[in-house]
Amino acid sequence: MNLQIDGDRLYRELHDLGAISSEPAPVVTRVVFSEADMRARRFIKTLCAEAKLAVREDPVGNTFARWPGSEPELPPTATGSHIDAIPNAGLFDGCAGVLGGLEAIRALRRAGFRPRRSIELVVFTSEEPTRFGIGCFGSRMMAGAMGPTAGDMLRDAEGKSLDEARRAAGFRGELSEVRLQKDCYSAFLELHIEQGPLLEQKGLDIGVVSAIAGPATLRIEIQGEGGHAGAVLMPQRRDAFLAAAEIALAVEAAAKGTGAPDTVATTGICDIFPRAVNSIPSRVRMEIDVRDIDGTRRDGAIAQIEQAADAIASRRRLVLRREILNADPPAQSDAGLIAAVERACEAQNLTHERMISRAYHDSLFMSLIAPVAMIFIPCRGGVSHRPDEYSSPEAVAKGALALAETLAALSS
């Protein structure tokens, strides 16, 4: 089979999709169910229709585009990713996997390949946590890791529920219909930029992902006592922000203290009230991300952060509330799929190496219902979630080629 990726078309489509944004280029911002998100969905569905794929959507907006196989009763082989983008993002995160997956299907068709199993392209709703505070809720619901009650419980900053937002965007039906059965897919493969520097540094074409780190989110709210910045003397202060600063340092210490490079922790949100230069901060809300490919080690780091936070609040005479918003288990890639990706790379003379993913992806939740693997391609400087995120046309095309070769083997 003579597989040929139309790299020029694929790269042009990536830029066309990137131009659909709530903010002007080079920034890409597509928050779930926003006007830009809905335009981007229409763009993808149009391309899928042109490729003669059968398109359907579920009640939360997950989109499925299927190429029927000669034995359509068999569980399909699937690939895909997401097209939503955090504010001030770039062209490639998620989108390379969606458009690369579509081009892989088109390349197989051009080569005269006929799949035995159907091949399905999946575009997941809201991999990013921007609007509702939790990532991957489309794939979470598909895998049963989040139930239908999320429709009312998940709310955005304006108080609008997920149910209200999805219905306003035109997605009807009950959320109980989103869940898929275990083994509904024979395999799920996700093509993605690395979002790290290793492939570029080593001059490799492909990273074959062996494990995906499990993320956990800890929310801490600190209540102190406000007052005039000039009138309240230092010994009498109950400054909520100073406690938050100490807790942020404790977060860093907990991650470094495991001794493992795979434990990472970040204080990504620190909202201060009342945010006036001449007023002592009376209240702070923090959100902390902790992740590792070892779930036990990650949970130990979280426990250390919680203990430190309690001690800091007690010493500073503050009231502290904390809750775990999510603590998702890490995922291991399927050994058979890892081998299939490696064989595909060898067949196409693509240099490759096994690696782990410290960022989480929809594949993490798809692993609950199907065997999964991921294909990484290099990105310049490891930069992601920024407008200067960049992967070369050659890198994107090689990723789509590795994916196409693997899909052919798995769907035969």
Backbone torsions as a table, in degrees:
resi	resn	phi	psi	omega
1	MET	NA	127.7	-178.4
2	ASN	-96.5	90.9	-178.3
3	LEU	-82.5	127.8	178.2
4	GLN	-132.0	121.1	176.0
5	ILE	-88.2	131.0	174.8
6	ASP	-83.8	84.4	-174.5
7	GLY	-64.7	-35.2	179.8
8	ASP	-64.8	-44.5	179.5
9	ARG	-64.9	-44.9	-179.5
10	LEU	-59.5	-44.9	-178.1
11	TYR	-69.1	-35.9	177.3
12	ARG	-65.3	-40.6	178.8
13	GLU	-65.8	-36.3	176.1
14	LEU	-61.2	-41.7	179.0
15	HIS	-71.8	-35.7	176.4
16	ASP	-63.5	-41.8	177.4
17	LEU	-66.7	-40.3	179.0
18	GLY	-62.9	-26.0	179.1
19	ALA	-73.5	-13.0	177.3
20	ILE	-89.2	99.3	-170.3
21	SER	-152.4	153.1	175.0
22	SER	-76.8	-11.4	-179.4
23	GLU	-130.3	154.1	-176.0
24	PRO	-68.6	152.6	177.9
25	ALA	-56.4	148.3	7.9
26	PRO	-87.1	5.4	-179.4
27	VAL	-71.3	138.5	171.3
28	VAL	-117.3	119.1	175.7
29	THR	-132.8	117.4	176.9
30	ARG	-139.8	90.3	179.0
31	VAL	-81.7	142.4	-172.8
32	VAL	-54.1	134.4	177.9
33	PHE	68.1	7.5	172.8
34	SER	-73.8	170.3	178.6
35	GLU	-60.1	-39.8	178.8
36	ALA	-65.8	-40.3	178.2
37	ASP	-61.8	-42.5	-178.4
38	MET	-68.5	-37.1	175.8
39	ARG	-64.8	-39.9	179.0
40	ALA	-64.5	-39.3	176.9
41	ARG	-61.7	-42.7	179.0
42	ARG	-63.4	-38.6	177.7
43	PHE	-59.5	-47.4	-179.4
44	ILE	-65.4	-42.7	-179.0
45	LYS	-65.0	-34.2	176.6
46	THR	-64.6	-44.2	178.0
47	LEU	-62.4	-40.3	-180.0
48	CYS	-66.2	-39.9	177.9
49	ALA	-64.4	-40.2	177.7
50	GLU	-62.9	-29.6	177.6
51	ALA	-84.5	6.3	177.6
52	LYS	61.9	38.9	174.0
53	LEU	-96.8	145.5	178.5
54	ALA	-84.0	117.5	-172.0
55	VAL	-106.1	135.6	171.6
56	ARG	-142.1	163.0	178.2
57	GLU	-131.6	149.2	177.3
58	ASP	-99.3	178.0	-173.2
59	PRO	-64.5	-14.4	177.3
60	VAL	-106.2	2.6	174.9
61	GLY	98.9	-1.1	171.2
62	ASN	-57.4	135.2	-174.1
63	THR	-115.8	136.6	-175.5
64	PHE	-126.7	126.8	178.7
65	ALA	-123.8	114.6	-168.8
66	ARG	-112.1	136.0	167.9
67	TRP	-102.1	106.1	-174.8
68	PRO	-65.2	138.1	176.8
69	GLY	-90.9	176.5	-179.7
70	SER	-71.3	-19.7	175.2
71	GLU	-124.9	75.0	-171.8
72	PRO	-65.4	-12.3	178.3
73	GLU	-76.4	-15.3	178.7
74	LEU	-74.8	150.1	174.5
75	PRO	-59.0	129.6	-177.1
76	PRO	-68.9	162.7	165.8
77	THR	-94.0	134.8	-173.0
78	ALA	-124.6	154.5	172.5
79	THR	-146.1	165.9	177.9
80	GLY	152.7	-177.5	179.7
81	SER	-167.3	-144.1	-174.9
82	HIS	-131.9	161.9	177.7
83	ILE	-123.4	-2.2	174.3
84	ASP	-72.4	154.6	-175.3
85	ALA	-140.3	137.3	176.8
86	ILE	-65.4	161.1	174.4
87	PRO	-56.2	137.8	176.5
88	ASN	65.4	42.0	-178.7
89	ALA	-101.3	-168.1	-176.0
90	GLY	-123.3	-166.7	-170.2
91	LEU	-82.4	-23.2	-158.1
92	PHE	-108.3	-27.9	-176.1
93	ASP	-59.5	117.6	-178.9
94	GLY	80.4	-47.5	-174.0
95	CYS	-64.8	-34.4	177.2
96	ALA	-61.3	-32.9	179.4
97	GLY	-75.9	-33.6	178.3
98	VAL	-74.4	-54.9	-178.2
99	LEU	-72.1	-32.6	173.9
100	GLY	-65.1	-37.0	176.4
101	GLY	-66.1	-41.3	177.5
102	LEU	-63.6	-43.8	179.3
103	GLU	-66.3	-33.7	176.1
104	ALA	-60.6	-42.4	178.2
105	ILE	-64.7	-45.0	179.5
106	ARG	-62.2	-38.9	179.9
107	ALA	-65.2	-39.7	177.6
108	LEU	-63.3	-40.5	178.4
109	ARG	-64.1	-44.6	-179.2
110	ARG	-62.4	-31.8	-179.5
111	ALA	-80.0	-1.5	179.5
112	GLY	83.1	11.5	-179.7
113	PHE	-70.9	143.1	175.7
114	ARG	-126.4	111.7	-176.9
115	PRO	-73.0	145.0	171.7
116	ARG	-78.5	-52.0	172.0
117	ARG	-84.4	146.8	172.3
118	SER	-62.6	150.4	174.7
119	ILE	-113.0	127.5	-175.7
120	GLU	-120.7	130.0	173.7
121	LEU	-95.1	126.6	-178.2
122	VAL	-114.4	128.5	174.4
123	VAL	-111.5	108.8	-172.9
124	PHE	-81.4	143.1	174.7
125	THR	-79.0	128.4	167.3
126	SER	53.1	63.5	169.5
127	GLU	-65.6	-32.6	-179.5
128	GLU	-82.4	147.4	-177.5
129	PRO	-89.4	16.4	-167.1
130	THR	-57.1	-48.6	-170.6
131	ARG	-87.8	-43.7	-172.2
132	PHE	-109.3	6.5	171.5
133	GLY	80.4	2.8	177.5
134	ILE	-141.9	132.7	-176.9
135	GLY	-84.1	158.8	172.6
136	CYS	61.6	33.4	-176.3
137	PHE	-71.6	-21.4	173.8
138	GLY	-66.1	-50.4	179.7
139	SER	-73.7	-30.7	175.0
140	ARG	-58.0	-45.5	-179.1
141	MET	-69.4	-37.8	177.3
142	MET	-59.5	-37.9	-176.4
143	ALA	-89.3	-4.6	-178.5
144	GLY	80.5	11.3	178.1
145	ALA	-80.7	-9.3	175.6
146	MET	-141.8	132.9	-174.4
147	GLY	-94.3	178.2	-177.8
148	PRO	-62.4	-22.5	179.4
149	THR	-62.2	-17.9	177.9
150	ALA	-61.7	-23.1	-179.9
151	GLY	-58.6	-33.4	178.0
152	ASP	-100.5	-32.1	-174.9
153	MET	-73.7	-38.2	-179.9
154	LEU	-76.6	123.7	-179.0
155	ARG	-134.3	147.7	179.3
156	ASP	-87.7	-176.3	-174.6
157	ALA	-63.5	-22.2	179.4
158	GLU	-92.7	2.6	179.2
159	GLY	87.6	2.1	-179.7
160	LYS	-77.5	133.7	-177.8
161	SER	-79.8	162.2	175.4
162	LEU	-58.5	-42.2	179.2
163	ASP	-60.4	-44.7	179.4
164	GLU	-63.0	-42.0	-177.3
165	ALA	-68.9	-43.4	-177.6
166	ARG	-68.9	-37.8	179.7
167	ARG	-68.7	-37.8	176.0
168	ALA	-62.9	-29.2	178.6
169	ALA	-83.9	-3.9	175.9
170	GLY	99.7	9.6	-179.4
171	PHE	-98.5	111.9	-174.9
172	ARG	-105.2	-176.2	178.5
173	GLY	92.2	171.4	-178.3
174	GLU	-89.1	141.4	179.7
175	LEU	-65.2	-21.4	176.2
176	SER	-62.6	-19.4	-179.9
177	GLU	-80.2	-10.9	-176.1
178	VAL	-73.5	-34.0	-173.3
179	ARG	-63.1	135.3	176.9
180	LEU	-103.3	156.0	179.2
181	GLN	-77.2	150.1	175.4
182	LYS	-60.2	140.4	-178.4
183	ASP	65.5	24.1	174.4
184	CYS	-67.2	-24.5	173.4
185	TYR	-115.8	143.0	176.0
186	SER	-73.1	-27.0	179.7
187	ALA	-165.4	152.5	172.5
188	PHE	-131.5	127.4	-179.8
189	LEU	-120.6	135.5	178.2
190	GLU	-123.8	122.6	173.9
191	LEU	-89.9	134.7	-174.7
192	HIS	-156.8	151.0	168.6
193	ILE	-67.0	151.4	-176.1
194	GLU	-63.9	-36.2	-172.3
195	GLN	61.9	27.7	176.6
196	GLY	-155.5	172.3	-169.8
197	PRO	-98.4	-1.2	-166.0
198	LEU	-67.2	-45.1	-178.2
199	LEU	-62.1	-43.4	178.7
200	GLU	-63.0	-44.4	-178.8
201	GLN	-62.3	-35.8	-177.4
202	LYS	-91.5	-4.5	179.6
203	GLY	67.8	33.9	-177.3
204	LEU	-101.1	151.1	179.7
205	ASP	-80.1	-40.7	-167.6
206	ILE	-137.0	137.9	167.5
207	GLY	-105.8	129.1	178.6
208	VAL	-101.7	110.3	-169.7
209	VAL	-79.4	124.7	-178.7
210	SER	-98.3	-22.8	-179.4
211	ALA	-156.0	151.3	178.6
212	ILE	-121.2	126.7	-179.0
213	ALA	-63.8	143.6	178.0
214	GLY	-91.3	127.3	-179.1
215	PRO	-90.9	149.7	170.4
216	ALA	-135.3	145.3	179.0
217	THR	-123.6	125.3	179.1
218	LEU	-112.0	125.0	175.6
219	ARG	-105.3	131.9	178.8
220	ILE	-126.0	130.0	175.1
221	GLU	-117.1	129.1	-176.0
222	ILE	-117.8	127.0	177.7
223	GLN	-112.1	118.0	176.8
224	GLY	-115.5	-139.3	179.9
225	GLU	-141.7	124.1	180.0
226	GLY	-80.1	177.9	178.7
227	GLY	166.3	172.3	-179.3
228	HIS	-69.3	132.8	-176.2
229	ALA	-64.5	-20.8	179.5
230	GLY	-98.4	-24.6	-170.0
231	ALA	-93.9	-26.3	-177.9
232	VAL	-91.7	120.0	-177.7
233	LEU	-73.6	155.6	-172.8
234	MET	-57.8	-42.7	-178.1
235	PRO	-63.2	-23.6	-177.1
236	GLN	-93.3	-2.0	-172.4
237	ARG	-78.3	146.7	171.8
238	ARG	-126.5	73.2	-170.8
239	ASP	-84.1	112.6	-177.1
240	ALA	-66.5	-32.9	-178.1
241	PHE	-69.8	-36.8	179.2
242	LEU	-62.2	-35.7	174.1
243	ALA	-65.0	-42.3	179.1
244	ALA	-61.4	-38.4	178.5
245	ALA	-63.0	-42.7	177.2
246	GLU	-63.8	-40.6	-179.9
247	ILE	-64.6	-39.5	178.7
248	ALA	-60.9	-39.1	176.1
249	LEU	-67.9	-34.3	177.0
250	ALA	-67.1	-32.5	175.7
251	VAL	-61.7	-47.8	178.1
252	GLU	-60.3	-43.9	-177.8
253	ALA	-65.0	-37.6	-179.3
254	ALA	-65.6	-40.9	179.2
255	ALA	-67.1	-45.3	180.0
256	LYS	-67.9	-28.7	-174.9
257	GLY	-71.7	-13.8	178.9
258	THR	-73.4	-20.9	-178.0
259	GLY	78.9	1.3	-178.0
260	ALA	-110.0	132.2	179.8
261	PRO	-67.5	-15.7	-177.3
262	ASP	-85.2	-4.2	174.5
263	THR	-91.7	120.9	177.6
264	VAL	-132.3	146.4	-178.8
265	ALA	-145.6	140.7	-173.6
266	THR	-141.1	130.6	169.4
267	THR	-91.2	97.3	-171.9
268	GLY	-93.5	-19.9	179.4
269	ILE	-129.6	131.7	174.5
270	CYS	-146.0	89.5	-178.3
271	ASP	-91.7	125.2	-175.3
272	ILE	-110.3	136.7	175.4
273	PHE	-119.4	133.6	9.8
274	PRO	-96.6	8.2	179.4
275	ARG	60.6	48.6	174.6
276	ALA	-123.5	135.4	-173.6
277	VAL	-63.9	-25.7	-177.6
278	ASN	-107.4	26.0	179.0
279	SER	-131.3	134.8	178.1
280	ILE	-68.9	129.4	179.2
281	PRO	-59.8	124.4	-178.4
282	SER	-100.1	-19.2	-176.3
283	ARG	-150.1	141.7	178.3
284	VAL	-138.3	139.3	170.4
285	ARG	-118.3	124.8	-179.7
286	MET	-116.3	146.6	168.9
287	GLU	-129.8	130.8	-169.2
288	ILE	-123.8	129.6	179.0
289	ASP	-103.9	126.4	176.9
290	VAL	-129.4	131.7	-179.6
291	ARG	-148.3	156.8	-177.8
292	ASP	-166.5	157.6	172.2
293	ILE	-82.1	-9.1	175.2
294	ASP	-109.2	108.9	-175.4
295	GLY	-64.4	-38.4	179.7
296	THR	-64.8	-42.2	179.5
297	ARG	-65.6	-42.1	177.7
298	ARG	-61.1	-45.9	-178.2
299	ASP	-65.2	-30.7	175.0
300	GLY	-65.7	-38.7	177.7
301	ALA	-66.2	-39.0	177.8
302	ILE	-62.8	-44.2	179.3
303	ALA	-59.9	-38.3	178.3
304	GLN	-65.3	-40.4	177.8
305	ILE	-63.6	-43.3	-179.3
306	GLU	-62.5	-43.6	179.2
307	GLN	-63.5	-42.3	179.6
308	ALA	-64.6	-42.3	-179.3
309	ALA	-62.2	-43.1	178.8
310	ASP	-61.3	-42.8	-178.4
311	ALA	-67.1	-40.2	179.7
312	ILE	-64.9	-44.3	179.9
313	ALA	-64.2	-39.5	179.6
314	SER	-64.6	-45.9	-178.3
315	ARG	-63.4	-34.0	-177.5
316	ARG	-94.1	5.9	177.0
317	ARG	60.3	49.0	-178.6
318	LEU	-119.0	160.5	174.7
319	VAL	-99.7	129.1	-176.4
320	LEU	-125.3	133.7	172.7
321	ARG	-123.3	139.3	179.3
322	ARG	-141.7	150.8	177.0
323	GLU	-151.3	147.3	174.0
324	ILE	-88.0	116.7	-179.8
325	LEU	-78.9	-36.6	174.9
326	ASN	-160.2	149.9	175.4
327	ALA	-145.3	86.5	-172.1
328	ASP	-88.5	139.6	-179.4
329	PRO	-69.7	147.1	172.7
330	PRO	-63.3	164.5	179.0
331	ALA	-124.8	144.2	173.1
332	GLN	-105.3	134.2	175.0
333	SER	-68.7	150.7	179.5
334	ASP	-70.5	131.6	-176.1
335	ALA	-60.4	-39.5	179.8
336	GLY	-66.3	-36.9	178.9
337	LEU	-72.9	-36.8	174.4
338	ILE	-56.8	-47.0	-179.7
339	ALA	-63.4	-37.4	-179.9
340	ALA	-65.6	-41.4	177.8
341	VAL	-64.8	-41.7	179.9
342	GLU	-64.4	-39.5	176.9
343	ARG	-64.8	-38.5	178.6
344	ALA	-63.9	-41.6	178.0
345	CYS	-62.1	-43.2	179.5
346	GLU	-65.2	-38.1	179.9
347	ALA	-65.1	-30.0	-178.3
348	GLN	-104.6	12.2	177.7
349	ASN	57.1	42.4	178.4
350	LEU	-102.9	126.6	178.3
351	THR	-71.2	144.3	-172.6
352	HIS	-154.9	163.4	179.3
353	GLU	-157.0	145.3	175.2
354	ARG	-75.0	145.7	179.7
355	MET	-156.9	170.1	176.3
356	ILE	-106.3	160.1	175.1
357	SER	-106.2	117.1	176.7
358	ARG	-85.8	-22.5	169.5
359	ALA	-81.6	149.8	177.0
360	TYR	-98.8	158.7	-173.1
361	HIS	-143.6	171.4	177.3
362	ASP	-59.8	-25.3	176.6
363	SER	-58.2	-29.5	178.6
364	LEU	-56.9	-41.0	-177.9
365	PHE	-88.0	-30.9	174.6
366	MET	-62.5	-25.2	179.1
367	SER	-64.6	-15.8	178.0
368	LEU	-76.8	-18.0	-176.9
369	ILE	-126.3	-5.3	-178.4
370	ALA	-158.5	156.4	170.7
371	PRO	-64.1	138.1	-177.5
372	VAL	-129.9	158.2	168.3
373	ALA	-154.8	160.7	178.7
374	MET	-128.6	147.5	177.1
375	ILE	-115.7	117.4	178.4
376	PHE	-99.0	144.5	170.4
377	ILE	-121.0	153.8	-176.6
378	PRO	-69.0	150.2	171.4
379	CYS	-132.3	145.7	-170.8
380	ARG	-60.7	122.0	176.7
381	GLY	66.9	6.6	-176.0
382	GLY	72.4	11.9	-174.3
383	VAL	-76.5	134.7	174.3
384	SER	-150.9	166.8	-177.9
385	HIS	59.1	32.4	176.4
386	ARG	-144.4	155.9	-179.9
387	PRO	-61.1	-25.7	-179.8
388	ASP	-89.1	13.0	170.5
389	GLU	-54.9	132.0	-173.3
390	TYR	-150.8	132.5	168.2
391	SER	-131.4	136.1	-172.1
392	SER	-70.1	158.1	175.5
393	PRO	-56.0	-38.1	-179.4
394	GLU	-66.5	-41.1	-179.3
395	ALA	-65.3	-43.5	179.8
396	VAL	-63.9	-42.5	-179.8
397	ALA	-64.9	-39.9	178.4
398	LYS	-65.3	-37.6	176.4
399	GLY	-63.3	-43.8	178.2
400	ALA	-64.7	-34.2	178.2
401	LEU	-66.9	-45.9	177.6
402	ALA	-60.7	-39.4	179.4
403	LEU	-65.9	-46.0	-179.3
404	ALA	-60.2	-45.2	179.7
405	GLU	-61.4	-39.7	-179.7
406	THR	-70.0	-43.4	178.3
407	LEU	-60.0	-38.7	178.7
408	ALA	-60.6	-44.8	-179.4
409	ALA	-65.7	-42.1	-173.9
410	LEU	-76.5	-25.2	-177.9
411	SER	-96.9	-1.5	-178.1
412	SER	-76.1	NA	NA
